Amino acid sequence: MLTPAVPTPAVPTPAVPTIAGQRPDRARLGVAFRVLLVLRGLVLAMTVLLVPDGWRDTALMLAVAAVGAGTAAACLAWRGVLSLLLRHPALWCLDALLMCPVLLAAGAGGPYFAVTVLTSAIAGVLYEWRAVLVVCAAQTALFFAAAAGGTGPDAAPPVLIGLPAFYPLAACAGVALRRFLDDYAVLEERHRDAAAALSAERSAAEERARLAREMHDSLAKTLQGISMSAEALPVWVRRSPEQAEADARAIVAGLRVAARQARDLLADLRDDLYRWPLDGALAAVVAQWSARTGIAAVMHLPDAVGGYGATAVRHEIVSIVREALANVERHADARNVTVSGSADAACLALAVRDDGRGFVPPPDGRLDLLARDGHYGLVGMRERAHRIGGRLTVDGAPGRGTTVHLLVPAGDDDGRAP
């Protein structure tokens, strides 16, 4: 694909575990609400199957069908129903009223009593104590009204007096379930916070280690080479002024490289470019460099490059391309640059080509020999490639431009090359 402009890749944001866009507390209530509704539907169905005599009672079957339809509708439209019930707790008393015809037809002490208990359990999950007590009181009053005017067989009076006690007991069970869900949410939040803190500590440790390695492998080695050249400079001043002049120029070039490496290390502390997908990060680097230098640059990368490599691998690849472009700017006198590549399950291949003045690469790929002349950039690029298990080579000829080839084998899940 041709990518001459700076992309704006979407940076994913951490997702909060919710259900259908609901807030976390609403999501937990939604789960408990649906579970209890399904449980009520199952209890209702089991009661109908276990008490076949009730099928001959048309009024009872109509009342049971009304409860079943209401339960199914609440399950299907649970988001809207739950939101309405939370805003208006008194509406849940209508559910107790819906149960009253069942108790009237089947008898207050009959087997269908168990279905009505779940109304109080749901109230315990959804509401605070005062609203729960109102629902329990409404259910108790309707229970005794059904017991007084019902046509079905009833239990003994002591049983009828004691059965309404199950309403507050079921409400207590609902409250306990709500508290369990709240406690679980607190523990889950603490676990997320602990995991985030641990991840931050690991990231900070990895970043410190990376910066230390960067300083050792780039800036420290560049300064060491400068120091060695500076130590030999007095000797060459006395013995060979021409060599002394050449070494002095190499020292100046090395100091410029060291200053740029120091700026790059400081920029890395603030740059989140390495967390982007690889194709987006490379496109941004190429486009920004082209805009700054005025050198035409295009990029041809397949879509497969985007998801390649872990953060550490992407960091090294992007840094290598940056350094290759910096070399073009300093030495090539080029008018056009092309960054191209390919990727498959085995490896990633990148190439940075320019149409500049070119040069003769050292024999046998001995890029370390370039450091003698103050050219530390290619040496650092090769070391970065080795760090991720890759290989870096340079092709070129005077007047025919230069091409930097990078080959990175596919790594494991942690981004480490084999």
KADA-V16609 format. One line per field, one symbol per residue. phi: phi as a letter, one per 40 degrees, with the letter a starting at -180 (. if undefined). psi: psi as a letter, one per 20 degrees, with the letter a starting at -180 (. if undefined). Layout:
# KADA-V16609
phi: ???
psi: ???
This chain:
# KADA-V16609
phi: .cbcbccbccccbdcccbbfgccdccccccccccccccccccccccccccbcccccccccccccccccccccccccbccccccccccbdccccccccccdccccccgcccccdcccccccccccccbcdcccccccccccccccccccbcbccbccddccccddcccccccccccccccccccccccccccccccccccccccccccccccccccccbcccccccccccccccdcccccadccccccccccccccccccccccccccccbcbdcccdccccccccccccccccgccabbbbccccdccgcdcccdccccccccccccdccbcfcbabbbbaaaaccabbbabbbbccgaccccfgccccccccgcccccccccccccbgcbbbbbaadgbgbbbbbbbccccccgccc
psi: qpnirprmqpoqqppporoljqqghhgghgghghghghggggggghgghimhhihioggghggghgggggggghghlhgggggghhhnhhhihhhhhhhghghhhiphjaiihhhhhighghhhhhrrgghghggggghgghghhhhhjqirprrqghghhhgihhghghghgggggghghghhhghhghgggghggghgggggghgghghggghghfgghghggggghhhighghhhhnhghggghghhggghhggggghghhghhhhipjhiirqghggghggggggghghjppprpoqrhihgjpqrghghggghhghghghhgghhhhlqhqqporrqqaigrppqpoqqkbhrroqqqkkmhhhhhhjjnighghghhgghhjjappqpqrqpijaqppppooqpaahjjpq.
